[in-house]
């Protein structure tokens, strides 16, 4: 499945030991997690430093460096739904006694 996500990376959280230098170029390998549900900020994408095989085997903590939202998938524009917030608001208003 193809998808595009808009991502903001907090540059202050980048672990410089994870930056790979090849000649004049610098690279940072990242893992991007796209969830089906959104968080409280209406985002469903998280970015972490990629882990080495050894880090994965020892179940080391992932280093979170950014977030965002999916905006395109399967050839269609995707809008991140805020359904959980709407449903929660409806439940609260239904409990009000006028």
N, CA, C and O atoms as a CHARMM CRD file, in Angstrom:
* protein
*
  392
    1    1 UNK  N      0.83800  -1.17400   0.00000 PROA 1      0.00000
    2    1 UNK  CA     0.00000   0.00000   0.00000 PROA 1      0.00000
    3    1 UNK  C      0.88200   1.23600   0.00000 PROA 1      0.00000
    4    1 UNK  O      1.79600   1.34200   0.81800 PROA 1      0.00000
    5    2 UNK  N      0.62800   2.15300  -0.88500 PROA 2      0.00000
    6    2 UNK  CA     1.35500   3.41000  -0.92500 PROA 2      0.00000
    7    2 UNK  C      0.64100   4.43300  -0.05700 PROA 2      0.00000
    8    2 UNK  O     -0.58800   4.44400   0.02400 PROA 2      0.00000
    9    3 UNK  N      1.41700   5.29000   0.59000 PROA 3      0.00000
   10    3 UNK  CA     0.84700   6.33800   1.42200 PROA 3      0.00000
   11    3 UNK  C      1.83600   7.48300   1.52900 PROA 3      0.00000
   12    3 UNK  O      3.04300   7.29000   1.38700 PROA 3      0.00000
   13    4 UNK  N      1.31900   8.67100   1.78100 PROA 4      0.00000
   14    4 UNK  CA     2.14400   9.84200   2.05100 PROA 4      0.00000
   15    4 UNK  C      1.71700  10.38400   3.39900 PROA 4      0.00000
   16    4 UNK  O      0.52600  10.46800   3.69900 PROA 4      0.00000
   17    5 UNK  N      2.70500  10.75200   4.21500 PROA 5      0.00000
   18    5 UNK  CA     2.42100  11.33600   5.51800 PROA 5      0.00000
   19    5 UNK  C      3.18100  12.64500   5.65300 PROA 5      0.00000
   20    5 UNK  O      4.33400  12.74200   5.23300 PROA 5      0.00000
   21    6 UNK  N      2.54300  13.64600   6.23500 PROA 6      0.00000
   22    6 UNK  CA     3.21500  14.88700   6.57800 PROA 6      0.00000
   23    6 UNK  C      3.77200  14.69900   7.97600 PROA 6      0.00000
   24    6 UNK  O      3.04100  14.34200   8.90000 PROA 6      0.00000
   25    7 UNK  N      5.07400  14.94100   8.13300 PROA 7      0.00000
   26    7 UNK  CA     5.73900  14.64100   9.39500 PROA 7      0.00000
   27    7 UNK  C      6.55200  15.84700   9.85200 PROA 7      0.00000
   28    7 UNK  O      7.19100  16.51700   9.04100 PROA 7      0.00000
   29    8 UNK  N      6.52400  16.11900  11.14700 PROA 8      0.00000
   30    8 UNK  CA     7.38300  17.12900  11.76300 PROA 8      0.00000
   31    8 UNK  C      8.35800  16.39900  12.67400 PROA 8      0.00000
   32    8 UNK  O      7.95400  15.64300  13.55700 PROA 8      0.00000
   33    9 UNK  N      9.63700  16.63300  12.45200 PROA 9      0.00000
   34    9 UNK  CA    10.66200  15.99700  13.28200 PROA 9      0.00000
   35    9 UNK  C     11.28200  17.05300  14.18600 PROA 9      0.00000
   36    9 UNK  O     11.70700  18.11100  13.72200 PROA 9      0.00000
   37   10 UNK  N     11.32900  16.75700  15.47800 PROA 10     0.00000
   38   10 UNK  CA    11.95500  17.63800  16.45700 PROA 10     0.00000
   39   10 UNK  C     13.46600  17.41800  16.37200 PROA 10     0.00000
   40   10 UNK  O     13.98200  16.42000  16.87600 PROA 10     0.00000
   41   11 UNK  N     14.16700  18.34700  15.73700 PROA 11     0.00000
   42   11 UNK  CA    15.60400  18.18200  15.50100 PROA 11     0.00000
   43   11 UNK  C     16.40800  18.11300  16.79200 PROA 11     0.00000
   44   11 UNK  O     17.51700  17.57800  16.79200 PROA 11     0.00000
   45   12 UNK  N     15.88000  18.63900  17.88800 PROA 12     0.00000
   46   12 UNK  CA    16.59500  18.56300  19.15800 PROA 12     0.00000
   47   12 UNK  C     16.57200  17.15000  19.73300 PROA 12     0.00000
   48   12 UNK  O     17.35800  16.83600  20.62700 PROA 12     0.00000
   49   13 UNK  N     15.67700  16.29000  19.22700 PROA 13     0.00000
   50   13 UNK  CA    15.58600  14.92300  19.72900 PROA 13     0.00000
   51   13 UNK  C     16.43000  13.93600  18.92700 PROA 13     0.00000
   52   13 UNK  O     16.49900  12.75700  19.27600 PROA 13     0.00000
   53   14 UNK  N     17.07200  14.40300  17.86000 PROA 14     0.00000
   54   14 UNK  CA    17.87300  13.48900  17.04200 PROA 14     0.00000
   55   14 UNK  C     19.15200  13.11800  17.78000 PROA 14     0.00000
   56   14 UNK  O     19.93300  13.98100  18.18000 PROA 14     0.00000
   57   15 UNK  N     19.34400  11.83200  17.94800 PROA 15     0.00000
   58   15 UNK  CA    20.55400  11.28200  18.55700 PROA 15     0.00000
   59   15 UNK  C     21.64700  11.31500  17.48600 PROA 15     0.00000
   60   15 UNK  O     21.58600  10.56500  16.51200 PROA 15     0.00000
   61   16 UNK  N     22.63300  12.17300  17.66200 PROA 16     0.00000
   62   16 UNK  CA    23.67100  12.35000  16.64500 PROA 16     0.00000
   63   16 UNK  C     24.46700  11.07100  16.37600 PROA 16     0.00000
   64   16 UNK  O     25.08200  10.93500  15.31800 PROA 16     0.00000
   65   17 UNK  N     24.45800  10.13800  17.32300 PROA 17     0.00000
   66   17 UNK  CA    25.15200   8.86600  17.07900 PROA 17     0.00000
   67   17 UNK  C     24.41300   8.02500  16.04200 PROA 17     0.00000
   68   17 UNK  O     24.97900   7.07500  15.50000 PROA 17     0.00000
   69   18 UNK  N     23.14700   8.36600  15.76000 PROA 18     0.00000
   70   18 UNK  CA    22.36300   7.63700  14.76900 PROA 18     0.00000
   71   18 UNK  C     22.54700   8.20300  13.35500 PROA 18     0.00000
   72   18 UNK  O     22.08300   7.60400  12.38600 PROA 18     0.00000
   73   19 UNK  N     23.22100   9.35400  13.23400 PROA 19     0.00000
   74   19 UNK  CA    23.44000   9.97400  11.92600 PROA 19     0.00000
   75   19 UNK  C     24.56600   9.22900  11.21600 PROA 19     0.00000
   76   19 UNK  O     25.65800   9.06700  11.76000 PROA 19     0.00000
   77   20 UNK  N     24.28700   8.77800   9.99200 PROA 20     0.00000
   78   20 UNK  CA    25.25000   8.02200   9.19900 PROA 20     0.00000
   79   20 UNK  C     25.87300   8.98300   8.19500 PROA 20     0.00000
   80   20 UNK  O     25.16800   9.66900   7.45400 PROA 20     0.00000
   81   21 UNK  N     27.20400   9.02400   8.18000 PROA 21     0.00000
   82   21 UNK  CA    27.91400   9.90000   7.24500 PROA 21     0.00000
   83   21 UNK  C     28.51300   9.05400   6.14100 PROA 21     0.00000
   84   21 UNK  O     29.27000   8.11700   6.39600 PROA 21     0.00000
   85   22 UNK  N     28.16000   9.39900   4.89800 PROA 22     0.00000
   86   22 UNK  CA    28.71600   8.72600   3.72100 PROA 22     0.00000
   87   22 UNK  C     29.24500   9.80900   2.79700 PROA 22     0.00000
   88   22 UNK  O     28.48400  10.45400   2.07400 PROA 22     0.00000
   89   23 UNK  N     30.56200  10.00200   2.82900 PROA 23     0.00000
   90   23 UNK  CA    31.14900  11.08200   2.04800 PROA 23     0.00000
   91   23 UNK  C     30.69900  12.41800   2.60500 PROA 23     0.00000
   92   23 UNK  O     30.85600  12.68100   3.79800 PROA 23     0.00000
   93   24 UNK  N     30.13900  13.26500   1.75000 PROA 24     0.00000
   94   24 UNK  CA    29.65400  14.57900   2.17700 PROA 24     0.00000
   95   24 UNK  C     28.20600  14.53300   2.65500 PROA 24     0.00000
   96   24 UNK  O     27.68900  15.52900   3.16200 PROA 24     0.00000
   97   25 UNK  N     27.55800  13.39800   2.49900 PROA 25     0.00000
   98   25 UNK  CA    26.13500  13.26900   2.83700 PROA 25     0.00000
   99   25 UNK  C     25.94400  12.70300   4.23500 PROA 25     0.00000
  100   25 UNK  O     26.73000  11.88000   4.70400 PROA 25     0.00000
  101   26 UNK  N     24.88000  13.16500   4.89100 PROA 26     0.00000
  102   26 UNK  CA    24.49700  12.64700   6.20600 PROA 26     0.00000
  103   26 UNK  C     23.09200  12.07100   6.09200 PROA 26     0.00000
  104   26 UNK  O     22.23100  12.66100   5.44100 PROA 26     0.00000
  105   27 UNK  N     22.85700  10.92300   6.72100 PROA 27     0.00000
  106   27 UNK  CA    21.57500  10.23900   6.67200 PROA 27     0.00000
  107   27 UNK  C     21.10500   9.92000   8.08600 PROA 27     0.00000
  108   27 UNK  O     21.90400   9.67700   8.99000 PROA 27     0.00000
  109   28 UNK  N     19.81300   9.92800   8.24600 PROA 28     0.00000
  110   28 UNK  CA    19.20600   9.48600   9.49100 PROA 28     0.00000
  111   28 UNK  C     18.13700   8.47500   9.12700 PROA 28     0.00000
  112   28 UNK  O     17.17100   8.81800   8.44500 PROA 28     0.00000
  113   29 UNK  N     18.29000   7.24800   9.56500 PROA 29     0.00000
  114   29 UNK  CA    17.30200   6.20900   9.29300 PROA 29     0.00000
  115   29 UNK  C     16.20500   6.28900  10.34300 PROA 29     0.00000
  116   29 UNK  O     16.47200   6.31700  11.54500 PROA 29     0.00000
  117   30 UNK  N     14.97300   6.32500   9.86900 PROA 30     0.00000
  118   30 UNK  CA    13.83300   6.43800  10.77800 PROA 30     0.00000
  119   30 UNK  C     12.80500   5.35900  10.46400 PROA 30     0.00000
  120   30 UNK  O     12.75400   4.82900   9.35400 PROA 30     0.00000
  121   31 UNK  N     11.99100   5.04900  11.46200 PROA 31     0.00000
  122   31 UNK  CA    10.84100   4.16500  11.30500 PROA 31     0.00000
  123   31 UNK  C      9.60000   5.02700  11.42900 PROA 31     0.00000
  124   31 UNK  O      9.50400   5.85200  12.33800 PROA 31     0.00000
  125   32 UNK  N      8.65100   4.84200  10.52600 PROA 32     0.00000
  126   32 UNK  CA     7.41600   5.60900  10.53500 PROA 32     0.00000
  127   32 UNK  C      6.26000   4.65400  10.81900 PROA 32     0.00000
  128   32 UNK  O      6.06600   3.66600  10.11100 PROA 32     0.00000
  129   33 UNK  N      5.51000   4.96000  11.84800 PROA 33     0.00000
  130   33 UNK  CA     4.36000   4.14600  12.24700 PROA 33     0.00000
  131   33 UNK  C      3.09000   4.90100  11.87400 PROA 33     0.00000
  132   33 UNK  O      2.87700   6.02000  12.34100 PROA 33     0.00000
  133   34 UNK  N      2.24400   4.30200  11.03900 PROA 34     0.00000
  134   34 UNK  CA     0.97000   4.91300  10.67100 PROA 34     0.00000
  135   34 UNK  C     -0.13900   4.08100  11.30100 PROA 34     0.00000
  136   34 UNK  O     -0.32600   2.90900  10.97100 PROA 34     0.00000
  137   35 UNK  N     -0.86000   4.70400  12.20200 PROA 35     0.00000
  138   35 UNK  CA    -1.93500   4.01900  12.92300 PROA 35     0.00000
  139   35 UNK  C     -3.27300   4.21400  12.21300 PROA 35     0.00000
  140   35 UNK  O     -3.41100   5.11000  11.38100 PROA 35     0.00000
  141   36 UNK  N     -4.24700   3.38700  12.53800 PROA 36     0.00000
  142   36 UNK  CA    -5.59400   3.52900  12.00300 PROA 36     0.00000
  143   36 UNK  C     -6.38800   4.58900  12.76500 PROA 36     0.00000
  144   36 UNK  O     -7.29300   5.21100  12.20800 PROA 36     0.00000
  145   37 UNK  N     -6.04800   4.79300  14.03800 PROA 37     0.00000
  146   37 UNK  CA    -6.77600   5.76400  14.84400 PROA 37     0.00000
  147   37 UNK  C     -5.90800   7.00200  15.09600 PROA 37     0.00000
  148   37 UNK  O     -4.68400   6.93600  14.98100 PROA 37     0.00000
  149   38 UNK  N     -6.53600   8.12200  15.43700 PROA 38     0.00000
  150   38 UNK  CA    -5.81600   9.36400  15.68100 PROA 38     0.00000
  151   38 UNK  C     -5.62800   9.58500  17.17500 PROA 38     0.00000
  152   38 UNK  O     -6.35000   9.02200  17.99700 PROA 38     0.00000
  153   39 UNK  N     -4.64400  10.41700  17.51100 PROA 39     0.00000
  154   39 UNK  CA    -4.41800  10.76400  18.90900 PROA 39     0.00000
  155   39 UNK  C     -5.16500  12.04900  19.24900 PROA 39     0.00000
  156   39 UNK  O     -5.95400  12.53900  18.44200 PROA 39     0.00000
  157   40 UNK  N     -4.92500  12.58800  20.42100 PROA 40     0.00000
  158   40 UNK  CA    -5.63600  13.78500  20.88100 PROA 40     0.00000
  159   40 UNK  C     -5.31500  15.01900  20.04900 PROA 40     0.00000
  160   40 UNK  O     -6.03600  16.01400  20.11700 PROA 40     0.00000
  161   41 UNK  N     -4.24200  14.96800  19.26400 PROA 41     0.00000
  162   41 UNK  CA    -3.84800  16.09800  18.42100 PROA 41     0.00000
  163   41 UNK  C     -4.25900  15.89500  16.96200 PROA 41     0.00000
  164   41 UNK  O     -3.79300  16.61700  16.08000 PROA 41     0.00000
  165   42 UNK  N     -5.11800  14.92900  16.71000 PROA 42     0.00000
  166   42 UNK  CA    -5.61700  14.61200  15.37100 PROA 42     0.00000
  167   42 UNK  C     -4.49200  14.11700  14.45300 PROA 42     0.00000
  168   42 UNK  O     -4.49000  14.40200  13.25500 PROA 42     0.00000
  169   43 UNK  N     -3.54500  13.38000  15.02100 PROA 43     0.00000
  170   43 UNK  CA    -2.43100  12.82200  14.26500 PROA 43     0.00000
  171   43 UNK  C     -2.44300  11.31000  14.37200 PROA 43     0.00000
  172   43 UNK  O     -2.88300  10.75200  15.37700 PROA 43     0.00000
  173   44 UNK  N     -1.95300  10.64500  13.32000 PROA 44     0.00000
  174   44 UNK  CA    -1.90200   9.18700  13.34400 PROA 44     0.00000
  175   44 UNK  C     -0.55900   8.63900  12.86000 PROA 44     0.00000
  176   44 UNK  O     -0.46200   7.46200  12.51300 PROA 44     0.00000
  177   45 UNK  N      0.46500   9.47400  12.83200 PROA 45     0.00000
  178   45 UNK  CA     1.79000   9.05900  12.38700 PROA 45     0.00000
  179   45 UNK  C      2.81000   9.39100  13.47600 PROA 45     0.00000
  180   45 UNK  O      2.79600  10.48900  14.03200 PROA 45     0.00000
  181   46 UNK  N      3.68800   8.44600  13.77500 PROA 46     0.00000
  182   46 UNK  CA     4.77400   8.66200  14.73100 PROA 46     0.00000
  183   46 UNK  C      6.09100   8.28100  14.06000 PROA 46     0.00000
  184   46 UNK  O      6.13700   7.35400  13.25100 PROA 46     0.00000
  185   47 UNK  N      7.16600   9.00300  14.40100 PROA 47     0.00000
  186   47 UNK  CA     8.48300   8.76200  13.81500 PROA 47     0.00000
  187   47 UNK  C      9.46600   8.44700  14.94300 PROA 47     0.00000
  188   47 UNK  O      9.50500   9.12900  15.96700 PROA 47     0.00000
  189   48 UNK  N     10.25500   7.40200  14.72800 PROA 48     0.00000
  190   48 UNK  CA    11.23600   6.95400  15.70300 PROA 48     0.00000
  191   48 UNK  C     12.57500   6.75200  15.01300 PROA 48     0.00000
  192   48 UNK  O     12.62300   6.52700  13.80400 PROA 48     0.00000
  193   49 UNK  N     13.67900   6.83300  15.78300 PROA 49     0.00000
  194   49 UNK  CA    14.97400   6.42500  15.25600 PROA 49     0.00000
  195   49 UNK  C     14.87100   4.94800  14.88300 PROA 49     0.00000
  196   49 UNK  O     14.28500   4.16700  15.63200 PROA 49     0.00000
  197   50 UNK  N     15.42400   4.55500  13.75000 PROA 50     0.00000
  198   50 UNK  CA    15.46800   3.12900  13.41000 PROA 50     0.00000
  199   50 UNK  C     16.35800   2.42100  14.42200 PROA 50     0.00000
  200   50 UNK  O     17.35400   2.97200  14.89100 PROA 50     0.00000
  201   51 UNK  N     15.98100   1.19700  14.74600 PROA 51     0.00000
  202   51 UNK  CA    16.76000   0.41300  15.69800 PROA 51     0.00000
  203   51 UNK  C     17.64100  -0.59200  14.97300 PROA 51     0.00000
  204   51 UNK  O     17.29900  -1.08400  13.89800 PROA 51     0.00000
  205   52 UNK  N     18.77900  -0.88300  15.58500 PROA 52     0.00000
  206   52 UNK  CA    19.64800  -1.92600  15.04900 PROA 52     0.00000
  207   52 UNK  C     19.04600  -3.28200  15.40900 PROA 52     0.00000
  208   52 UNK  O     18.13200  -3.37100  16.22900 PROA 52     0.00000
  209   53 UNK  N     19.56900  -4.32900  14.78800 PROA 53     0.00000
  210   53 UNK  CA    19.09500  -5.67700  15.08900 PROA 53     0.00000
  211   53 UNK  C     19.29700  -5.98400  16.57700 PROA 53     0.00000
  212   53 UNK  O     18.43500  -6.59100  17.21200 PROA 53     0.00000
  213   54 UNK  N     20.42300  -5.56700  17.11900 PROA 54     0.00000
  214   54 UNK  CA    20.72300  -5.80400  18.52900 PROA 54     0.00000
  215   54 UNK  C     19.73600  -5.07000  19.43500 PROA 54     0.00000
  216   54 UNK  O     19.29400  -5.62500  20.44100 PROA 54     0.00000
  217   55 UNK  N     19.38700  -3.83300  19.09000 PROA 55     0.00000
  218   55 UNK  CA    18.42600  -3.07500  19.88900 PROA 55     0.00000
  219   55 UNK  C     17.05100  -3.73400  19.86300 PROA 55     0.00000
  220   55 UNK  O     16.35900  -3.78200  20.88000 PROA 55     0.00000
  221   56 UNK  N     16.66200  -4.23700  18.70000 PROA 56     0.00000
  222   56 UNK  CA    15.37300  -4.92400  18.60200 PROA 56     0.00000
  223   56 UNK  C     15.38300  -6.20900  19.41900 PROA 56     0.00000
  224   56 UNK  O     14.41200  -6.51500  20.11100 PROA 56     0.00000
  225   57 UNK  N     16.47300  -6.95800  19.34200 PROA 57     0.00000
  226   57 UNK  CA    16.56400  -8.23500  20.06200 PROA 57     0.00000
  227   57 UNK  C     16.52900  -8.04500  21.57600 PROA 57     0.00000
  228   57 UNK  O     15.97400  -8.87400  22.29700 PROA 57     0.00000
  229   58 UNK  N     17.12700  -6.94700  22.06000 PROA 58     0.00000
  230   58 UNK  CA    17.13700  -6.68800  23.50700 PROA 58     0.00000
  231   58 UNK  C     15.91200  -5.89600  23.95500 PROA 58     0.00000
  232   58 UNK  O     15.79100  -5.51600  25.12000 PROA 58     0.00000
  233   59 UNK  N     15.00400  -5.65400  23.00400 PROA 59     0.00000
  234   59 UNK  CA    13.76400  -4.92500  23.29800 PROA 59     0.00000
  235   59 UNK  C     14.04900  -3.54100  23.87900 PROA 59     0.00000
  236   59 UNK  O     13.36600  -3.09500  24.80100 PROA 59     0.00000
  237   60 UNK  N     15.06600  -2.86300  23.33300 PROA 60     0.00000
  238   60 UNK  CA    15.41300  -1.51300  23.77300 PROA 60     0.00000
  239   60 UNK  C     14.27100  -0.55300  23.45400 PROA 60     0.00000
  240   60 UNK  O     13.53900  -0.75500  22.48500 PROA 60     0.00000
  241   61 UNK  N     14.12200   0.47700  24.25700 PROA 61     0.00000
  242   61 UNK  CA    13.07700   1.48100  24.03500 PROA 61     0.00000
  243   61 UNK  C     13.30300   2.19500  22.71200 PROA 61     0.00000
  244   61 UNK  O     14.44200   2.44500  22.31800 PROA 61     0.00000
  245   62 UNK  N     12.21000   2.52200  22.02900 PROA 62     0.00000
  246   62 UNK  CA    12.30700   3.29500  20.79300 PROA 62     0.00000
  247   62 UNK  C     12.47500   4.76300  21.14100 PROA 62     0.00000
  248   62 UNK  O     11.91600   5.24200  22.12700 PROA 62     0.00000
  249   63 UNK  N     13.25000   5.48100  20.32300 PROA 63     0.00000
  250   63 UNK  CA    13.45900   6.90700  20.53900 PROA 63     0.00000
  251   63 UNK  C     12.52000   7.69500  19.63400 PROA 63     0.00000
  252   63 UNK  O     12.72100   7.76200  18.42200 PROA 63     0.00000
  253   64 UNK  N     11.50600   8.28300  20.22600 PROA 64     0.00000
  254   64 UNK  CA    10.50400   9.06900  19.51300 PROA 64     0.00000
  255   64 UNK  C     11.11800  10.40600  19.09800 PROA 64     0.00000
  256   64 UNK  O     11.74000  11.08700  19.91300 PROA 64     0.00000
  257   65 UNK  N     10.94100  10.78200  17.81400 PROA 65     0.00000
  258   65 UNK  CA    11.50100  12.05500  17.35500 PROA 65     0.00000
  259   65 UNK  C     10.50800  12.94700  16.61300 PROA 65     0.00000
  260   65 UNK  O     10.84800  14.08300  16.28600 PROA 65     0.00000
  261   66 UNK  N      9.30400  12.47600  16.33900 PROA 66     0.00000
  262   66 UNK  CA     8.36100  13.33500  15.62800 PROA 66     0.00000
  263   66 UNK  C      7.01400  12.69300  15.42500 PROA 66     0.00000
  264   66 UNK  O      6.78600  11.54800  15.81600 PROA 66     0.00000
  265   67 UNK  N      6.10400  13.46200  14.79500 PROA 67     0.00000
  266   67 UNK  CA     4.75200  12.97500  14.55700 PROA 67     0.00000
  267   67 UNK  C      4.15800  13.66000  13.33800 PROA 67     0.00000
  268   67 UNK  O      4.78600  14.53600  12.74400 PROA 67     0.00000
  269   68 UNK  N      2.96200  13.26700  12.97100 PROA 68     0.00000
  270   68 UNK  CA     2.29700  13.86800  11.82000 PROA 68     0.00000
  271   68 UNK  C      0.98400  13.18100  11.52700 PROA 68     0.00000
  272   68 UNK  O      0.38800  12.54600  12.39700 PROA 68     0.00000
  273   69 UNK  N      0.53700  13.31700  10.28100 PROA 69     0.00000
  274   69 UNK  CA    -0.72400  12.69600   9.89100 PROA 69     0.00000
  275   69 UNK  C     -0.64000  12.20900   8.45700 PROA 69     0.00000
  276   69 UNK  O      0.05300  12.80300   7.63100 PROA 69     0.00000
  277   70 UNK  N     -1.34700  11.12600   8.16500 PROA 70     0.00000
  278   70 UNK  CA    -1.41200  10.59700   6.80800 PROA 70     0.00000
  279   70 UNK  C     -2.29600  11.52400   5.98600 PROA 70     0.00000
  280   70 UNK  O     -3.35400  11.95300   6.44600 PROA 70     0.00000
  281   71 UNK  N     -1.85500  11.83300   4.75800 PROA 71     0.00000
  282   71 UNK  CA    -2.63500  12.73800   3.91000 PROA 71     0.00000
  283   71 UNK  C     -2.98300  12.13900   2.55700 PROA 71     0.00000
  284   71 UNK  O     -3.78800  12.71500   1.82600 PROA 71     0.00000
  285   72 UNK  N     -2.39900  11.00000   2.20200 PROA 72     0.00000
  286   72 UNK  CA    -2.67400  10.35600   0.91900 PROA 72     0.00000
  287   72 UNK  C     -2.43900   8.87200   1.06400 PROA 72     0.00000
  288   72 UNK  O     -1.44100   8.45600   1.65300 PROA 72     0.00000
  289   73 UNK  N     -3.34600   8.06300   0.53500 PROA 73     0.00000
  290   73 UNK  CA    -3.17300   6.61700   0.55600 PROA 73     0.00000
  291   73 UNK  C     -3.98300   5.99100  -0.56300 PROA 73     0.00000
  292   73 UNK  O     -5.10200   6.42100  -0.84200 PROA 73     0.00000
  293   74 UNK  N     -3.42700   4.98700  -1.19600 PROA 74     0.00000
  294   74 UNK  CA    -4.10100   4.23700  -2.25900 PROA 74     0.00000
  295   74 UNK  C     -4.66500   5.15700  -3.34700 PROA 74     0.00000
  296   74 UNK  O     -5.73500   4.88900  -3.89400 PROA 74     0.00000
  297   75 UNK  N     -3.95500   6.22400  -3.65600 PROA 75     0.00000
  298   75 UNK  CA    -4.38500   7.11800  -4.71300 PROA 75     0.00000
  299   75 UNK  C     -5.50100   8.06000  -4.32800 PROA 75     0.00000
  300   75 UNK  O     -6.06300   8.72500  -5.19800 PROA 75     0.00000
  301   76 UNK  N     -5.84500   8.14200  -3.04300 PROA 76     0.00000
  302   76 UNK  CA    -6.91200   9.01700  -2.58100 PROA 76     0.00000
  303   76 UNK  C     -6.38800   9.96600  -1.52400 PROA 76     0.00000
  304   76 UNK  O     -5.48100   9.62100  -0.76600 PROA 76     0.00000
  305   77 UNK  N     -6.95200  11.15300  -1.47200 PROA 77     0.00000
  306   77 UNK  CA    -6.61500  12.08900  -0.41100 PROA 77     0.00000
  307   77 UNK  C     -7.24500  11.57700   0.87400 PROA 77     0.00000
  308   77 UNK  O     -8.41500  11.19600   0.88800 PROA 77     0.00000
  309   78 UNK  N     -6.48100  11.56800   1.94000 PROA 78     0.00000
  310   78 UNK  CA    -6.95100  11.08100   3.22700 PROA 78     0.00000
  311   78 UNK  C     -7.03100  12.26100   4.18400 PROA 78     0.00000
  312   78 UNK  O     -6.07200  13.01800   4.33100 PROA 78     0.00000
  313   79 UNK  N     -8.15800  12.40900   4.82200 PROA 79     0.00000
  314   79 UNK  CA    -8.26000  13.40100   5.88300 PROA 79     0.00000
  315   79 UNK  C     -8.35100  12.65600   7.18900 PROA 79     0.00000
  316   79 UNK  O     -9.13400  11.71600   7.33100 PROA 79     0.00000
  317   80 UNK  N     -7.55300  13.07600   8.13600 PROA 80     0.00000
  318   80 UNK  CA    -7.54700  12.41100   9.42800 PROA 80     0.00000
  319   80 UNK  C     -8.84100  12.75800  10.13500 PROA 80     0.00000
  320   80 UNK  O     -9.16200  13.92900  10.33800 PROA 80     0.00000
  321   81 UNK  N     -9.57000  11.73800  10.50200 PROA 81     0.00000
  322   81 UNK  CA   -10.86800  11.92000  11.13500 PROA 81     0.00000
  323   81 UNK  C    -10.70800  12.19400  12.61800 PROA 81     0.00000
  324   81 UNK  O     -9.84300  11.61900  13.27800 PROA 81     0.00000
  325   82 UNK  N    -11.52600  13.05300  13.12400 PROA 82     0.00000
  326   82 UNK  CA   -11.52700  13.30600  14.56200 PROA 82     0.00000
  327   82 UNK  C    -12.75900  12.67500  15.19800 PROA 82     0.00000
  328   82 UNK  O    -13.31100  13.20100  16.16400 PROA 82     0.00000
  329   83 UNK  N    -13.18300  11.54400  14.64800 PROA 83     0.00000
  330   83 UNK  CA   -14.37600  10.84100  15.12900 PROA 83     0.00000
  331   83 UNK  C    -14.37000  10.59500  16.63400 PROA 83     0.00000
  332   83 UNK  O    -15.40400  10.79000  17.27400 PROA 83     0.00000
  333   84 UNK  N    -13.23700  10.16800  17.23700 PROA 84     0.00000
  334   84 UNK  CA   -13.29200   9.91400  18.67900 PROA 84     0.00000
  335   84 UNK  C    -13.70700  11.15300  19.46900 PROA 84     0.00000
  336   84 UNK  O    -14.43000  11.04200  20.46000 PROA 84     0.00000
  337   85 UNK  N    -13.25000  12.34600  19.03100 PROA 85     0.00000
  338   85 UNK  CA   -13.60600  13.57000  19.73500 PROA 85     0.00000
  339   85 UNK  C    -15.09400  13.87600  19.56100 PROA 85     0.00000
  340   85 UNK  O    -15.75600  14.28700  20.51500 PROA 85     0.00000
  341   86 UNK  N    -15.62100  13.68100  18.36100 PROA 86     0.00000
  342   86 UNK  CA   -17.03600  13.93300  18.09400 PROA 86     0.00000
  343   86 UNK  C    -17.89100  12.98600  18.91600 PROA 86     0.00000
  344   86 UNK  O    -18.85600  13.41800  19.54800 PROA 86     0.00000
  345   87 UNK  N    -17.55500  11.70600  18.91900 PROA 87     0.00000
  346   87 UNK  CA   -18.32400  10.72200  19.66700 PROA 87     0.00000
  347   87 UNK  C    -18.31300  11.05800  21.15500 PROA 87     0.00000
  348   87 UNK  O    -19.33100  10.92800  21.83300 PROA 87     0.00000
  349   88 UNK  N    -17.15800  11.49000  21.65900 PROA 88     0.00000
  350   88 UNK  CA   -17.05000  11.82900  23.06700 PROA 88     0.00000
  351   88 UNK  C    -17.92700  13.04300  23.38700 PROA 88     0.00000
  352   88 UNK  O    -18.59900  13.06300  24.41800 PROA 88     0.00000
  353   89 UNK  N    -17.92500  14.03400  22.53100 PROA 89     0.00000
  354   89 UNK  CA   -18.74200  15.22800  22.73400 PROA 89     0.00000
  355   89 UNK  C    -20.21900  14.86600  22.72900 PROA 89     0.00000
  356   89 UNK  O    -20.98600  15.38400  23.54000 PROA 89     0.00000
  357   90 UNK  N    -20.62900  13.97100  21.81400 PROA 90     0.00000
  358   90 UNK  CA   -22.02600  13.57200  21.74800 PROA 90     0.00000
  359   90 UNK  C    -22.44800  12.85600  23.02400 PROA 90     0.00000
  360   90 UNK  O    -23.55700  13.06200  23.51600 PROA 90     0.00000
  361   91 UNK  N    -21.57500  12.02500  23.55400 PROA 91     0.00000
  362   91 UNK  CA   -21.91000  11.31500  24.78700 PROA 91     0.00000
  363   91 UNK  C    -22.10500  12.29700  25.94500 PROA 91     0.00000
  364   91 UNK  O    -23.03700  12.15200  26.73700 PROA 91     0.00000
  365   92 UNK  N    -21.24100  13.27500  26.03900 PROA 92     0.00000
  366   92 UNK  CA   -21.33000  14.24300  27.14400 PROA 92     0.00000
  367   92 UNK  C    -22.61700  15.04000  27.03000 PROA 92     0.00000
  368   92 UNK  O    -23.32600  15.21500  28.02100 PROA 92     0.00000
  369   93 UNK  N    -22.93200  15.53300  25.81700 PROA 93     0.00000
  370   93 UNK  CA   -24.14400  16.35400  25.65800 PROA 93     0.00000
  371   93 UNK  C    -25.41100  15.53100  25.87100 PROA 93     0.00000
  372   93 UNK  O    -26.42900  16.07500  26.30000 PROA 93     0.00000
  373   94 UNK  N    -25.37100  14.24000  25.58400 PROA 94     0.00000
  374   94 UNK  CA   -26.53200  13.39200  25.78400 PROA 94     0.00000
  375   94 UNK  C    -26.85300  13.23000  27.26900 PROA 94     0.00000
  376   94 UNK  O    -28.00000  12.96200  27.62500 PROA 94     0.00000
  377   95 UNK  N    -25.85900  13.38800  28.13400 PROA 95     0.00000
  378   95 UNK  CA   -26.05300  13.23700  29.56600 PROA 95     0.00000
  379   95 UNK  C    -26.56600  14.51800  30.22300 PROA 95     0.00000
  380   95 UNK  O    -26.93200  14.49000  31.39800 PROA 95     0.00000
  381   96 UNK  N    -26.60400  15.62100  29.51400 PROA 96     0.00000
  382   96 UNK  CA   -27.04700  16.88200  30.10000 PROA 96     0.00000
  383   96 UNK  C    -28.56000  16.87300  30.29800 PROA 96     0.00000
  384   96 UNK  O    -29.30400  16.39000  29.44400 PROA 96     0.00000
  385   97 UNK  N    -29.00100  17.40000  31.41000 PROA 97     0.00000
  386   97 UNK  CA   -30.43800  17.47500  31.72000 PROA 97     0.00000
  387   97 UNK  C    -30.87800  18.92500  31.62100 PROA 97     0.00000
  388   97 UNK  O    -30.45700  19.75500  32.42700 PROA 97     0.00000
  389   98 UNK  N    -31.73100  19.24500  30.62900 PROA 98     0.00000
  390   98 UNK  CA   -32.19400  20.62000  30.43600 PROA 98     0.00000
  391   98 UNK  C    -33.51000  20.82200  31.09000 PROA 98     0.00000
  392   98 UNK  O    -34.06300  21.92100  31.03600 PROA 98     0.00000
